[in-house]
Each structure stands twice: as structure tokens, then as C-alpha cells.
């Protein structure tokens, strides 16, 4: 289950209710007809977007600070209750996923690359030096493929274990596209860094390899602007 209303559509109580309603509908079906296996795309937002932590693990206490994160955690609990002991359930908690076909101008690798190729300015929150985790879409798909027939159940963070700053992302974009002009906007919240210890993921899927940011951006560029030259 990947369906969700993202924060970018509005971090509102109304969208919280809609997100939980989706999980409730699926939970009813699982309760009535157990599945052979179920993978729910939750989010690392359950740990709290405004909570400083550079070594997040699956044992890190959940502390959602947005309606989106609250909805994801509430949905996890609904699905766990419905699954019981009859449906093996994986609660996948990905960091920010990016890559080809991502719409719009998200604040991160794909959005910065699209701005650079379009000759647009990138506006950073603060000085852009806070650290975040980004997972390339191809790697996320590989992880899901590896979990389909796996015996693992429970929460699992989908993260590379390597955080980068937004400044680092801009530098990577500048290697394969015209360096975008930047300006700065005052932070609306205090600065926090996020990072993950992905030991459980590595132990569960030891053959999973993560695509370096530069290579992933190169692949993304060819989709955003086919035939683009460096």
C-alpha cells in the first residue's frame, strides 16, 4: 500500500482524516480476508520531522510532529490490529524517496535538478546545511522486491545510512547541470539534522546496494531532459 496524501498537498487535519480512512478501509479488508503478505509504505516522519536525531533505528521512539506523520503512525497501528497473527505485515518507513518521474519541484535532489535544468533559482531554508536522508527510487523498488518473499515482519527503516546536506545536494546537481542560483529564506522552524543507522535493513537484505547520489541524479536528468549534455 503506497496510497497517501503527501504533506505537500497540505499538512491539515482534513488530510490526516483522509489518510487514516484509506488505512481503515484496507484494514477492514485484511480483517475479513487475510493476505499472504502485506507491505505498508509508512514514513520516517513517524519519528518526528522536527526532532533532532542522527542515529534513527527501528527502536527509536515514534514522535510524529505533523498531521502526515501522525496519520502514518495511526495507519500502522490500524493495520497491525487488523493483520493480527494471520497476515504477515511489513511497516516500511522510508526516508525521502526521489528520482525520475517525480512531479513538481520537491525540496531535494529532483527539485533542485529540475530548477537547474530550467535555469530557475533554488530557495534554501536557512543556509541549507541541515542533513537529511534521500533514497533513490530504483533502490526503494529493489528493497520492496527483496521483501516480497522474505520472512521479515514489523517496522523497517528504508534508508542508506548516509545523510547529506541540501548544500551537498546542490553541489552534486552542479556536476551534471548548470549550477542553479540560490537565495535564502528564514527558517520557519528550528534547524534539525536527521540520520539513520540502517543495520536492520542491511541484515535483512544484505545484497541491497544503494545508488550514489551523483549516479542517481544522472539517471534522473536523462528522464527530466532526455539527451541533456553535461
Secondary structure, DSSP 8 states (H G I E B T S, - for coil): ------GGG---HHHHHHHHHHHHHHHHHHHHS--S-EEEE--GGGG-TTS-EEEE-TTS-----SHHHHHHHHHHHHHHHHHTTTS-EEEEEE-EEE-TT--S--SSHHHHHHHHHTT--EEEETTS--EE-EEEHHHHHHHHHHHHT----EEEEE--S--EEHHHHHHHHHTTS----EEEE--SS----EEE--HHHHHHSTT-----HHHHHHHHHHHHSTT---
